[in-house]
């Protein structure tokens, strides 16, 4: 491939492995790591978009560095509290799969309409459960 001043995202799929490695070195200023061609394309594609649209903001970079320094420790992202109608919640209980469909006003499980996930969890387990916790929509609060 001749040295071109402009490379489009669409053109990345046409590049050979050696061409991808050369393009990586040009964009990153370092030899390409031992990655699959698809991952090289993603990295080069990011650099193309960064050059055209600008990189991430200083504030975002700071947040990313802080998250990386925690090494995955800390709060998990908040789980959604508002469920979209049509969403399916799937839970395996003692080897049996249970599927709940979110409706505009409540839930559908086992061919019946239910007002709460807690009622469904109790019907499945025979015991009182926090419904959102049972279906993985909430986390158990840690005791101090």
ROBA-530287 format. One line per 3 residues: number of its first residue (from 1); their letters; for each residue z, y, x of N, C-alpha, C, O, CB. Coordinates in nm, 3 decimals. Glycine has a CB too. Example, Ala and Ser with C-alpha at 12.3 -4.5 7.8 and 13.67 -1.06 7.14 Angstrom:
1> as> 0.780 -0.569 1.319 0.780 -0.450 1.230 0.780 -0.330 1.320 0.846 -0.332 1.424 0.905 -0.447 1.131; 0.708 -0.225 1.285 0.714 -0.106 1.367 0.787 0.003 1.290 0.804 0.114 1.341 0.572 -0.060 1.408
This chain:
1> xxx> 0.000 -0.117 0.085 0.000 0.000 0.000 0.000 0.123 0.090 0.080 0.133 0.183 0.122 0.000 -0.097; -0.090 0.216 0.062 -0.092 0.340 0.137 0.029 0.424 0.101 0.082 0.415 -0.010 -0.221 0.418 0.112; 0.072 0.506 0.194 0.188 0.593 0.171 0.152 0.693 0.063 0.064 0.777 0.084 0.233 0.665 0.303
4> xxx> 0.218 0.687 -0.053 0.191 0.780 -0.162 0.307 0.877 -0.174 0.422 0.842 -0.147 0.169 0.705 -0.296; 0.276 0.998 -0.214 0.381 1.098 -0.229 0.455 1.080 -0.361 0.569 1.125 -0.376 0.323 1.240 -0.220; 0.391 1.014 -0.455 0.453 1.000 -0.586 0.451 0.853 -0.627 0.347 0.788 -0.622 0.380 1.086 -0.692
7> xxx> 0.565 0.802 -0.666 0.577 0.665 -0.713 0.639 0.672 -0.851 0.744 0.734 -0.869 0.662 0.577 -0.615; 0.577 0.608 -0.949 0.631 0.609 -1.085 0.714 0.483 -1.109 0.698 0.382 -1.039 0.518 0.621 -1.189; 0.800 0.490 -1.208 0.879 0.373 -1.244 0.789 0.257 -1.283 0.815 0.143 -1.246 0.975 0.406 -1.359
10> xxx> 0.683 0.286 -1.357 0.592 0.180 -1.401 0.526 0.111 -1.283 0.498 -0.009 -1.289 0.485 0.237 -1.495; 0.502 0.183 -1.178 0.435 0.128 -1.060 0.525 0.033 -0.982 0.475 -0.049 -0.905 0.388 0.241 -0.968; 0.655 0.041 -0.999 0.747 -0.045 -0.926 0.718 -0.193 -0.948 0.736 -0.275 -0.857 0.890 -0.015 -0.967
13> xxx> 0.673 -0.229 -1.067 0.646 -0.370 -1.095 0.528 -0.424 -1.015 0.513 -0.545 -0.999 0.619 -0.390 -1.243; 0.443 -0.334 -0.964 0.326 -0.376 -0.887 0.357 -0.398 -0.739 0.274 -0.454 -0.668 0.217 -0.272 -0.900; 0.473 -0.355 -0.692 0.503 -0.362 -0.550 0.546 -0.503 -0.509 0.618 -0.571 -0.581 0.613 -0.262 -0.514
16> xxx> 0.500 -0.544 -0.392 0.540 -0.674 -0.336 0.681 -0.662 -0.279 0.737 -0.552 -0.272 0.440 -0.720 -0.225; 0.738 -0.774 -0.239 0.871 -0.774 -0.179 0.878 -0.686 -0.056 0.974 -0.610 -0.040 0.912 -0.914 -0.144; 0.779 -0.695 0.031 0.778 -0.613 0.153 0.762 -0.465 0.120 0.825 -0.380 0.184 0.664 -0.658 0.247
19> xxx> 0.679 -0.434 0.022 0.662 -0.294 -0.019 0.791 -0.239 -0.079 0.826 -0.123 -0.057 0.546 -0.281 -0.120; 0.862 -0.324 -0.155 0.990 -0.281 -0.212 1.091 -0.251 -0.101 1.163 -0.152 -0.108 1.045 -0.389 -0.307; 1.096 -0.337 0.000 1.189 -0.316 0.111 1.158 -0.186 0.185 1.248 -0.111 0.223 1.185 -0.434 0.209
22> xxx> 1.029 -0.160 0.204 0.989 -0.036 0.273 1.024 0.086 0.188 1.071 0.187 0.240 0.837 -0.038 0.303; 1.002 0.076 0.057 1.033 0.188 -0.032 1.184 0.212 -0.037 1.230 0.326 -0.040 0.979 0.160 -0.175; 1.260 0.104 -0.037 1.407 0.116 -0.034 1.451 0.192 0.090 1.529 0.287 0.083 1.473 -0.025 -0.038
25> xxx> 1.399 0.150 0.205 1.436 0.213 0.332 1.401 0.362 0.329 1.477 0.445 0.380 1.365 0.144 0.451; 1.287 0.396 0.271 1.245 0.535 0.263 1.338 0.615 0.171 1.373 0.728 0.202 1.101 0.544 0.213; 1.377 0.557 0.059 1.458 0.629 -0.040 1.606 0.637 -0.001 1.672 0.737 -0.027 1.446 0.561 -0.176
28> xxx> 1.658 0.530 0.060 1.800 0.524 0.093 1.831 0.556 0.239 1.946 0.578 0.275 1.854 0.387 0.060; 1.728 0.559 0.322 1.749 0.589 0.463 1.818 0.476 0.538 1.882 0.500 0.641 1.830 0.713 0.476; 1.806 0.355 0.488 1.867 0.238 0.551 1.786 0.115 0.511 1.719 0.117 0.408 2.019 0.221 0.509
31> xxx> 1.789 0.010 0.592 1.715 -0.111 0.556 1.761 -0.166 0.421 1.878 -0.152 0.383 1.731 -0.217 0.665; 1.669 -0.229 0.352 1.701 -0.287 0.221 1.799 -0.403 0.239 1.784 -0.484 0.331 1.573 -0.335 0.149; 1.899 -0.413 0.151 1.990 -0.527 0.157 1.919 -0.653 0.107 1.810 -0.645 0.050 2.118 -0.500 0.073
34> xxx> 1.979 -0.766 0.127 1.921 -0.894 0.084 1.942 -0.909 -0.066 2.033 -0.979 -0.111 1.984 -1.014 0.162; 1.855 -0.844 -0.143 1.862 -0.849 -0.288 1.732 -0.904 -0.343 1.630 -0.905 -0.275 1.891 -0.709 -0.347; 1.737 -0.951 -0.467 1.615 -0.998 -0.533 1.522 -0.879 -0.556 1.567 -0.765 -0.559 1.649 -1.070 -0.667
37> xxx> 1.392 -0.906 -0.572 1.299 -0.797 -0.601 1.339 -0.716 -0.725 1.322 -0.594 -0.728 1.159 -0.852 -0.620; 1.392 -0.784 -0.827 1.433 -0.712 -0.948 1.545 -0.612 -0.919 1.543 -0.500 -0.970 1.478 -0.810 -1.056; 1.642 -0.652 -0.837 1.751 -0.560 -0.804 1.703 -0.447 -0.714 1.750 -0.333 -0.726 1.865 -0.635 -0.736
40> xxx> 1.610 -0.476 -0.624 1.552 -0.369 -0.542 1.481 -0.268 -0.631 1.492 -0.148 -0.610 1.454 -0.427 -0.437; 1.407 -0.318 -0.731 1.338 -0.229 -0.824 1.437 -0.139 -0.898 1.413 -0.020 -0.916 1.254 -0.310 -0.926; 1.549 -0.198 -0.941 1.649 -0.118 -1.012 1.705 -0.007 -0.923 1.720 0.107 -0.966 1.764 -0.207 -1.061
43> xxx> 1.735 -0.041 -0.798 1.789 0.059 -0.705 1.689 0.169 -0.675 1.725 0.287 -0.671 1.831 -0.007 -0.576; 1.564 0.131 -0.654 1.460 0.230 -0.627 1.435 0.314 -0.752 1.417 0.435 -0.744 1.328 0.162 -0.581; 1.435 0.247 -0.868 1.417 0.319 -0.994 1.525 0.423 -1.015 1.497 0.533 -1.063 1.416 0.222 -1.110
46> xxx> 1.648 0.389 -0.979 1.757 0.486 -0.990 1.728 0.607 -0.902 1.744 0.721 -0.945 1.892 0.421 -0.951; 1.686 0.582 -0.778 1.658 0.693 -0.686 1.544 0.780 -0.739 1.548 0.902 -0.724 1.623 0.638 -0.546; 1.443 0.718 -0.800 1.332 0.796 -0.857 1.384 0.888 -0.969 1.349 1.006 -0.974 1.222 0.702 -0.912
49> xxx> 1.466 0.832 -1.056 1.520 0.912 -1.166 1.615 1.020 -1.115 1.617 1.132 -1.166 1.592 0.823 -1.267; 1.694 0.985 -1.014 1.786 1.082 -0.955 1.709 1.200 -0.897 1.750 1.315 -0.912 1.871 1.015 -0.846; 1.596 1.172 -0.831 1.516 1.279 -0.772 1.456 1.368 -0.880 1.445 1.489 -0.862 1.405 1.220 -0.684
52> xxx> 1.417 1.308 -0.991 1.352 1.385 -1.097 1.453 1.456 -1.187 1.432 1.571 -1.225 1.263 1.294 -1.180; 1.562 1.389 -1.221 1.656 1.441 -1.320 1.785 1.495 -1.261 1.863 1.561 -1.330 1.688 1.335 -1.418; 1.808 1.468 -1.134 1.934 1.508 -1.072 2.031 1.391 -1.071 2.022 1.300 -1.153 1.996 1.628 -1.146
55> xxx> 2.122 1.396 -0.977 2.220 1.288 -0.965 2.335 1.305 -1.061 2.335 1.395 -1.146 2.273 1.280 -0.823; 2.433 1.219 -1.047 2.551 1.230 -1.133 2.634 1.350 -1.088 2.629 1.392 -0.973 2.635 1.100 -1.128; 2.709 1.404 -1.182 2.787 1.525 -1.154 2.901 1.496 -1.057 2.942 1.381 -1.040 2.842 1.585 -1.284
58> xxx> 2.952 1.601 -0.996 3.065 1.588 -0.904 3.186 1.528 -0.977 3.256 1.443 -0.922 3.102 1.726 -0.842; 3.210 1.572 -1.100 3.323 1.519 -1.177 3.310 1.370 -1.204 3.407 1.296 -1.195 3.335 1.594 -1.308; 3.189 1.327 -1.238 3.166 1.185 -1.263 3.185 1.105 -1.135 3.243 0.996 -1.137 3.026 1.161 -1.320
61> xxx> 3.136 1.158 -1.024 3.155 1.089 -0.894 3.303 1.073 -0.864 3.346 0.968 -0.816 3.086 1.168 -0.780; 3.381 1.177 -0.891 3.526 1.170 -0.867 3.589 1.062 -0.954 3.670 0.983 -0.905 3.592 1.307 -0.896; 3.553 1.058 -1.082 3.607 0.955 -1.171 3.570 0.815 -1.125 3.652 0.724 -1.129 3.558 0.977 -1.314
64> xxx> 3.447 0.798 -1.080 3.403 0.667 -1.032 3.479 0.626 -0.907 3.518 0.510 -0.893 3.253 0.668 -1.003; 3.501 0.720 -0.815 3.578 0.689 -0.694 3.721 0.648 -0.730 3.776 0.554 -0.672 3.579 0.809 -0.598; 3.780 0.721 -0.824 3.917 0.688 -0.865 3.924 0.550 -0.929 4.016 0.473 -0.903 3.970 0.794 -0.963
67> xxx> 3.826 0.519 -1.013 3.823 0.387 -1.077 3.804 0.277 -0.973 3.868 0.172 -0.982 3.710 0.379 -1.182; 3.718 0.301 -0.875 3.696 0.202 -0.769 3.822 0.183 -0.686 3.852 0.072 -0.643 3.579 0.244 -0.680; 3.895 0.291 -0.662 4.017 0.283 -0.582 4.124 0.201 -0.653 4.205 0.134 -0.589 4.071 0.423 -0.551
70> xxx> 4.124 0.205 -0.787 4.220 0.125 -0.863 4.184 -0.023 -0.858 4.267 -0.109 -0.886 4.225 0.172 -1.009; 4.060 -0.053 -0.821 4.018 -0.193 -0.808 4.025 -0.270 -0.939 4.062 -0.387 -0.939 4.102 -0.261 -0.707; 3.991 -0.206 -1.049 3.993 -0.274 -1.177 4.129 -0.271 -1.245 4.142 -0.316 -1.359 3.950 -0.414 -1.160
73> xxx> 4.229 -0.219 -1.177 4.362 -0.211 -1.238 4.366 -0.086 -1.326 4.293 0.010 -1.302 4.475 -0.207 -1.130; 4.447 -0.088 -1.423 4.460 0.028 -1.510 4.418 -0.005 -1.652 4.404 -0.121 -1.689 4.377 0.144 -1.456; 4.399 0.097 -1.728 4.366 0.078 -1.869 4.226 0.025 -1.888 4.132 0.065 -1.820 4.383 0.208 -1.945
76> xxx> 4.215 -0.066 -1.983 4.083 -0.112 -2.023 4.023 -0.008 -2.115 4.096 0.069 -2.178 4.091 -0.251 -2.092; 3.891 -0.005 -2.126 3.830 0.088 -2.221 3.881 0.059 -2.362 3.905 -0.056 -2.398 3.676 0.079 -2.216; 3.897 0.163 -2.441 3.947 0.146 -2.577 3.848 0.064 -2.659 3.727 0.084 -2.650 3.971 0.283 -2.643
79> xxx> 3.901 -0.026 -2.738 3.818 -0.105 -2.827 3.790 -0.024 -2.953 3.873 0.058 -2.992 3.885 -0.241 -2.861; 3.676 -0.046 -3.015 3.642 0.033 -3.134 3.738 0.004 -3.249 3.770 -0.112 -3.276 3.498 0.005 -3.177; 3.782 0.109 -3.316 3.870 0.091 -3.432 3.789 0.093 -3.561 3.831 0.034 -3.661 3.978 0.201 -3.435
82> xxx> 3.677 0.158 -3.560 3.590 0.164 -3.678 3.480 0.062 -3.659 3.400 0.072 -3.566 3.531 0.308 -3.700; 3.477 -0.036 -3.747 3.376 -0.141 -3.737 3.258 -0.107 -3.826 3.275 -0.064 -3.940 3.435 -0.278 -3.775; 3.140 -0.128 -3.775 3.018 -0.101 -3.849 2.990 -0.215 -3.946 2.995 -0.331 -3.906 2.899 -0.081 -3.753
85> xxx> 2.961 -0.184 -4.073 2.926 -0.291 -4.166 2.811 -0.375 -4.111 2.714 -0.323 -4.055 2.888 -0.231 -4.304; 2.824 -0.505 -4.129 2.725 -0.598 -4.076 2.769 -0.663 -3.945 2.713 -0.764 -3.904 2.594 -0.528 -4.055; 2.869 -0.603 -3.880 2.921 -0.660 -3.756 2.983 -0.795 -3.786 3.050 -0.813 -3.888 3.024 -0.565 -3.688
88> xxx> 2.961 -0.891 -3.697 3.020 -1.024 -3.714 3.127 -1.044 -3.608 3.105 -1.020 -3.489 2.912 -1.135 -3.704; 3.241 -1.087 -3.652 3.352 -1.120 -3.563 3.362 -1.272 -3.559 3.370 -1.337 -3.663 3.488 -1.054 -3.611; 3.363 -1.327 -3.439 3.365 -1.472 -3.424 3.491 -1.511 -3.348 3.523 -1.452 -3.245 3.238 -1.523 -3.352
91> xxx> 3.562 -1.611 -3.400 3.686 -1.657 -3.336 3.691 -1.808 -3.345 3.666 -1.866 -3.451 3.812 -1.593 -3.403; 3.722 -1.871 -3.235 3.742 -2.015 -3.232 3.891 -2.041 -3.245 3.971 -1.985 -3.170 3.683 -2.079 -3.101; 3.929 -2.125 -3.340 4.070 -2.159 -3.358 4.082 -2.310 -3.369 4.035 -2.370 -3.465 4.130 -2.089 -3.483
94> xxx> 4.146 -2.370 -3.271 4.165 -2.515 -3.264 4.032 -2.590 -3.277 4.022 -2.689 -3.349 4.261 -2.561 -3.374; 3.931 -2.539 -3.207 3.802 -2.606 -3.202 3.711 -2.580 -3.320 3.602 -2.636 -3.328 3.823 -2.750 -3.191; 3.753 -2.496 -3.411 3.670 -2.463 -3.528 3.630 -2.317 -3.519 3.714 -2.229 -3.500 3.746 -2.492 -3.662
97> xxx> 3.500 -2.290 -3.532 3.450 -2.153 -3.527 3.467 -2.084 -3.661 3.440 -2.143 -3.766 3.304 -2.151 -3.485; 3.512 -1.961 -3.658 3.531 -1.881 -3.779 3.455 -1.750 -3.762 3.471 -1.681 -3.662 3.683 -1.854 -3.806; 3.371 -1.717 -3.861 3.291 -1.595 -3.856 3.328 -1.505 -3.973 3.330 -1.548 -4.088 3.141 -1.628 -3.858
100> xxx> 3.357 -1.380 -3.941 3.390 -1.279 -4.041 3.283 -1.171 -4.034 3.246 -1.127 -3.925 3.534 -1.218 -4.017; 3.233 -1.129 -4.148 3.134 -1.021 -4.154 3.202 -0.895 -4.207 3.270 -0.899 -4.309 3.013 -1.061 -4.243; 3.182 -0.785 -4.136 3.240 -0.657 -4.177 3.156 -0.601 -4.291 3.033 -0.594 -4.280 3.247 -0.556 -4.057
103> xxx> 3.221 -0.561 -4.399 3.155 -0.501 -4.514 3.192 -0.353 -4.524 3.278 -0.306 -4.449 3.193 -0.575 -4.646; 3.129 -0.281 -4.614 3.163 -0.140 -4.636 3.311 -0.126 -4.674 3.380 -0.035 -4.628 3.074 -0.078 -4.746; 3.357 -0.218 -4.758 3.497 -0.211 -4.803 3.563 -0.347 -4.785 3.582 -0.422 -4.880 3.505 -0.166 -4.953
106> xxx> 3.597 -0.376 -4.662 3.666 -0.502 -4.635 3.584 -0.596 -4.549 3.506 -0.554 -4.463 3.701 -0.569 -4.764; 3.604 -0.726 -4.575 3.544 -0.829 -4.491 3.502 -0.946 -4.577 3.556 -0.968 -4.686 3.642 -0.874 -4.381; 3.405 -1.023 -4.528 3.364 -1.146 -4.595 3.394 -1.260 -4.500 3.351 -1.261 -4.385 3.213 -1.143 -4.635
109> xxx> 3.469 -1.358 -4.552 3.500 -1.478 -4.473 3.503 -1.597 -4.568 3.565 -1.591 -4.674 3.636 -1.462 -4.396; 3.438 -1.703 -4.529 3.438 -1.827 -4.605 3.394 -1.804 -4.750 3.448 -1.864 -4.843 3.577 -1.891 -4.603; 3.294 -1.715 -4.767 3.238 -1.690 -4.899 3.324 -1.603 -4.990 3.292 -1.586 -5.107 3.214 -1.818 -4.967
112> xxx> 3.432 -1.547 -4.938 3.521 -1.463 -5.018 3.533 -1.324 -4.958 3.511 -1.304 -4.839 3.659 -1.527 -5.029; 3.568 -1.228 -5.042 3.592 -1.091 -4.999 3.740 -1.076 -4.965 3.827 -1.121 -5.039 3.550 -0.988 -5.110; 3.768 -1.013 -4.850 3.905 -0.993 -4.804 3.926 -0.845 -4.775 3.833 -0.775 -4.734 3.935 -1.079 -4.677
115> xxx> 4.048 -0.797 -4.797 4.078 -0.656 -4.771 4.117 -0.630 -4.627 4.102 -0.518 -4.578 4.189 -0.611 -4.862; 4.167 -0.734 -4.557 4.215 -0.710 -4.421 4.189 -0.828 -4.329 4.180 -0.943 -4.373 4.363 -0.677 -4.422; 4.178 -0.798 -4.200 4.164 -0.903 -4.100 4.294 -0.981 -4.087 4.293 -1.100 -4.054 4.125 -0.843 -3.964
118> xxx> 4.406 -0.916 -4.112 4.535 -0.982 -4.104 4.544 -1.095 -4.206 4.595 -1.203 -4.175 4.649 -0.881 -4.124; 4.497 -1.071 -4.327 4.498 -1.174 -4.431 4.408 -1.292 -4.391 4.442 -1.407 -4.415 4.452 -1.116 -4.566; 4.295 -1.261 -4.330 4.204 -1.367 -4.285 4.268 -1.447 -4.173 4.262 -1.570 -4.172 4.069 -1.308 -4.238
121> xxx> 4.330 -1.378 -4.078 4.397 -1.447 -3.966 4.506 -1.540 -4.018 4.522 -1.651 -3.966 4.456 -1.346 -3.867; 4.580 -1.497 -4.119 4.685 -1.581 -4.176 4.624 -1.703 -4.246 4.678 -1.813 -4.237 4.772 -1.501 -4.274; 4.512 -1.683 -4.316 4.445 -1.795 -4.383 4.395 -1.898 -4.282 4.398 -2.018 -4.309 4.329 -1.744 -4.470
124> xxx> 4.350 -1.851 -4.167 4.297 -1.941 -4.064 4.410 -2.016 -3.994 4.401 -2.137 -3.973 4.215 -1.863 -3.961; 4.516 -1.945 -3.958 4.621 -2.003 -3.874 4.739 -2.059 -3.951 4.811 -2.146 -3.901 4.670 -1.900 -3.778; 4.760 -2.009 -4.072 4.878 -2.049 -4.147 5.002 -1.970 -4.107 5.110 -1.993 -4.160 4.904 -2.195 -4.129
127> xxx> 4.986 -1.877 -4.015 5.097 -1.795 -3.967 5.059 -1.648 -3.973 4.942 -1.612 -3.981 5.136 -1.834 -3.822; 5.163 -1.564 -3.970 5.138 -1.420 -3.971 5.084 -1.376 -3.835 5.146 -1.403 -3.731 5.268 -1.342 -4.005; 4.970 -1.311 -3.835 4.906 -1.259 -3.714 4.864 -1.115 -3.739 4.838 -1.077 -3.852 4.783 -1.346 -3.673
130> xxx> 4.858 -1.037 -3.634 4.794 -0.907 -3.640 4.644 -0.937 -3.639 4.592 -0.992 -3.542 4.838 -0.811 -3.519; 4.573 -0.901 -3.746 4.432 -0.935 -3.758 4.345 -0.882 -3.646 4.269 -0.959 -3.587 4.380 -0.884 -3.887; 4.353 -0.751 -3.614 4.272 -0.700 -3.503 4.304 -0.770 -3.371 4.214 -0.792 -3.289 4.293 -0.551 -3.488
133> xxx> 4.429 -0.805 -3.348 4.467 -0.877 -3.227 4.406 -1.017 -3.227 4.351 -1.061 -3.126 4.621 -0.885 -3.213; 4.414 -1.086 -3.339 4.360 -1.222 -3.352 4.210 -1.225 -3.323 4.161 -1.319 -3.260 4.387 -1.276 -3.492; 4.137 -1.124 -3.369 3.992 -1.121 -3.351 3.948 -1.046 -3.225 3.830 -1.020 -3.206 3.927 -1.057 -3.471
136> xxx> 4.043 -1.012 -3.138 4.009 -0.951 -3.010 3.976 -0.803 -3.017 3.915 -0.750 -2.924 3.895 -1.021 -2.952; 4.016 -0.736 -3.124 3.987 -0.593 -3.139 4.102 -0.506 -3.092 4.090 -0.383 -3.090 3.954 -0.562 -3.283; 4.212 -0.567 -3.055 4.329 -0.493 -3.006 4.395 -0.578 -2.899 4.373 -0.699 -2.890 4.429 -0.460 -3.122
139> xxx> 4.475 -0.513 -2.818 4.550 -0.583 -2.714 4.697 -0.588 -2.751 4.750 -0.496 -2.814 4.531 -0.515 -2.576; 4.761 -0.695 -2.711 4.905 -0.706 -2.730 4.973 -0.600 -2.644 4.940 -0.584 -2.527 4.958 -0.849 -2.694; 5.066 -0.528 -2.702 5.137 -0.424 -2.627 5.227 -0.490 -2.524 5.298 -0.586 -2.554 5.218 -0.332 -2.721
142> xxx> 5.223 -0.436 -2.403 5.306 -0.489 -2.296 5.448 -0.438 -2.312 5.472 -0.322 -2.344 5.251 -0.449 -2.158; 5.542 -0.529 -2.290 5.683 -0.490 -2.297 5.724 -0.431 -2.163 5.685 -0.482 -2.058 5.773 -0.610 -2.335; 5.804 -0.323 -2.165 5.845 -0.260 -2.039 5.936 -0.349 -1.956 5.979 -0.310 -1.847 5.916 -0.130 -2.066
